[in-house]
Amino acid sequence: MDRVFGPAEAKGGVKVDPSKTAVVFIEYQNEFTSEGGKLHAAVKEVMGDMLDKSSAVAAAARDKGCVILHAPITFKEDASDNPNQNLGILAGIKADKLFTEGTWNAAFDEKMRPQPGDKIVRGKKGLDAFPGTDLESILVDNGIETVALAGFLTNCCVESTMRAAYEKGFNTITLTDCCATTTIEGHQAATAGTFGMFSSPMTSDEFKAELL
């Protein structure tokens, strides 16, 4: 994995500067967020009010001049662009025809639709939002030092992206109450466990206070 910042320049632990901060909202799509989405029932219990909290973070971060990024995942109906379609969670995506491009299921949730000035990460086909996408180039081109992460699933795409951002040298923040996964136990194991190894875990209110 290429590093954005070398050892002497790594940004971990720097004070949050909104002008150098990006908030990445991962997979806020109807497949997860909305009644009728194929995965909604699996995450509904853990979601709680995360959509309202995420929307509030997005509004506050926009107001303070942060870069707002949306990282959806989509696949062709035949899964020919699925990078590991016979193993693990990506095999399940193929089998159940999840996040099919051009469908309501793959569309952004109404509360989290991109607003003017927001940026959409293109090309996400796997769990980590960096490989095969323009995420890194967007961050570098905008002089980003701090990356705050939120979305689905806590212990899958959010955690995979968190680990990559950390390894690349970004000051990495995870928004613990703006994530959800399929079990409360899995969510807590990530937010109270592995998140602290690769990021600064914060609640949405704590993060908004950092932007002041």
Secondary structure as UniProt FT lines:
FT   TURN            7..9
FT   TURN            12..13
FT   HELIX           18..20
FT   STRAND          21..26
FT   HELIX           30..33
FT   TURN            35..36
FT   TURN            38..39
FT   HELIX           40..47
FT   TURN            48..49
FT   HELIX           50..64
FT   STRAND          67..71
FT   TURN            77..78
FT   TURN            80..81
FT   TURN            83..86
FT   HELIX           88..95
FT   TURN            96..97
FT   TURN            101..102
FT   HELIX           104..106
FT   HELIX           110..112
FT   TURN            116..117
FT   STRAND          119..120
FT   TURN            131..132
FT   HELIX           135..141
FT   TURN            142..143
FT   STRAND          146..152
FT   HELIX           154..158
FT   HELIX           159..167
FT   TURN            168..169
FT   STRAND          171..180
FT   HELIX           184..189
FT   HELIX           190..194
FT   HELIX           195..198
FT   STRAND          200..202
FT   HELIX           204..210
//
